[in-house]
Amino acid sequence: MTIRGLTPGEVQRGLLLHSEPEEVLELLRAAEGIEWAVASEASTVAGALAAHQPTVVFSLKHSGFPGEAHRLAIEAPSVRWFHVGGSGTDHLDGYDAERVTLTTCAGVLAPFLGERAMAALLYLSTGLSETVRANASANWHPTRFDSLADKTVLVLGAGAVGREFARRLRPFGCRIVGIRASGQSDPLFDEMHGPNALDEWLPRADVLSIHTRLDASTRGLIDARRLGMLPSGALVLNSSRGAVLDEPALLAALDAGLGGAWLDVFEVEPLPAVSPLWGHRRVLVTPHCADQVSDYPLRFARRFVSLWREHLDGAPPVLDSSS
């Protein structure tokens, strides 16, 4: 990897944007050639940029330290390399690609998001939400559930995360159908199709799992019309971006017979306390943390360090084998 504007051998000024910097600073400081400063909350970013004038930024955003604050850094004239601790870059749209090299941690946490998506699907499909409610009132309430065997699972977005989800579905005997831009086949899927096949497959999907990126073509993609195409009792999983799925339309679809939904991402984050999604009997809400395995910041930092070493000496990146 070559980073334009950063000469190997010259010490670079790094800025870490992370609310818990102590999680990764020791590892980052062990990477030679970068002197680090820290901004641990949105209100300190502008001051840190002015004082340190970084050439390198390592960014870990979340709802308490949102993307708008991180965008200030990629727009700073001194910055030449901006590394995203995560995979999404929609909050950085329009950055100067001639000046800044943008890299991400895409794929690092894909196996763990695949686990969480599988857990959410089993929670919904086996009726555990009803059991949890019964437990809360000491109510002995046996339930029945439909097996996932022979069900059709439509995976919208068959990239790293979609593939990890499909891998975990395999033992359950589902028919796994993927939708991705290229339409290229993949051995983890029984069928793969291009985006034009989405409307054809929605009426056949017992589960719709959304793993697509957010861009102009996917914003509002799963709207009232498409939710209405799903069969009665179908389940919807969304761990991509909130804006891909129309939340009011989802609520209406649940009232009309949709079986349930797991949502990890939302148009507005944190999800407002007044949202009817909270407490809905057929909705499982997780607060945008579906891939957050316990040491995830360190995994992101290892990816950053491996890319930096590749820049310094041209060696292949040294990635965490468990990522």
Rosetta blueprint (number, residue, H / E / L):
1 M L
2 T L
3 I L
4 R L
5 G L
6 L L
7 T L
8 P L
9 G L
10 E L
11 V L
12 Q E
13 R E
14 G E
15 L E
16 L E
17 L E
18 H L
19 S L
20 E L
21 P H
22 E H
23 E H
24 V L
25 L H
26 E H
27 L H
28 L H
29 R H
30 A L
31 A L
32 E L
33 G L
34 I E
35 E E
36 W E
37 A E
38 V E
39 A E
40 S L
41 E L
42 A H
43 S H
44 T H
45 V H
46 A H
47 G H
48 A H
49 L H
50 A H
51 A H
52 H H
53 Q L
54 P L
55 T L
56 V E
57 V E
58 F E
59 S E
60 L L
61 K L
62 H E
63 S L
64 G L
65 F E
66 P L
67 G H
68 E H
69 A H
70 H H
71 R H
72 L H
73 A H
74 I H
75 E L
76 A L
77 P L
78 S L
79 V L
80 R L
81 W E
82 F E
83 H E
84 V E
85 G L
86 G L
87 S L
88 G L
89 T L
90 D H
91 H H
92 L H
93 D L
94 G L
95 Y L
96 D L
97 A L
98 E L
99 R L
100 V L
101 T E
102 L E
103 T E
104 T L
105 C L
106 A L
107 G L
108 V L
109 L L
110 A H
111 P H
112 F H
113 L H
114 G H
115 E H
116 R H
117 A H
118 M H
119 A H
120 A H
121 L H
122 L H
123 Y H
124 L H
125 S H
126 T L
127 G L
128 L H
129 S H
130 E H
131 T H
132 V H
133 R H
134 A H
135 N H
136 A H
137 S L
138 A L
139 N L
140 W L
141 H L
142 P L
143 T L
144 R L
145 F L
146 D L
147 S L
148 L L
149 A L
150 D L
151 K L
152 T E
153 V E
154 L E
155 V E
156 L E
157 G L
158 A L
159 G L
160 A H
161 V H
162 G H
163 R H
164 E H
165 F H
166 A H
167 R H
168 R H
169 L H
170 R H
171 P H
172 F H
173 G L
174 C L
175 R E
176 I E
177 V E
178 G E
179 I E
180 R L
181 A L
182 S L
183 G L
184 Q L
185 S L
186 D L
187 P L
188 L L
189 F L
190 D L
191 E E
192 M E
193 H E
194 G L
195 P H
196 N H
197 A H
198 L H
199 D H
200 E H
201 W H
202 L H
203 P H
204 R H
205 A L
206 D L
207 V E
208 L E
209 S E
210 I E
211 H L
212 T L
213 R L
214 L L
215 D L
216 A L
217 S L
218 T L
219 R L
220 G L
221 L L
222 I E
223 D L
224 A H
225 R H
226 R H
227 L H
228 G H
229 M H
230 L L
231 P L
232 S L
233 G L
234 A L
235 L E
236 V E
237 L E
238 N E
239 S L
240 S L
241 R L
242 G H
243 A H
244 V H
245 L E
246 D L
247 E H
248 P H
249 A H
250 L H
251 L H
252 A H
253 A H
254 L H
255 D H
256 A L
257 G L
258 L L
259 G L
260 G E
261 A E
262 W E
263 L E
264 D L
265 V L
266 F L
267 E L
268 V L
269 E L
270 P L
271 L L
272 P L
273 A L
274 V L
275 S L
276 P L
277 L L
278 W L
279 G L
280 H L
281 R L
282 R L
283 V E
284 L E
285 V E
286 T L
287 P L
288 H L
289 C L
290 A L
291 D L
292 Q L
293 V L
294 S L
295 D L
296 Y H
297 P H
298 L H
299 R H
300 F H
301 A H
302 R H
303 R H
304 F H
305 V H
306 S H
307 L H
308 W H
309 R H
310 E H
311 H H
312 L H
313 D H
314 G L
315 A L
316 P L
317 P L
318 V L
319 L L
320 D L
321 S L
322 S L
323 S L
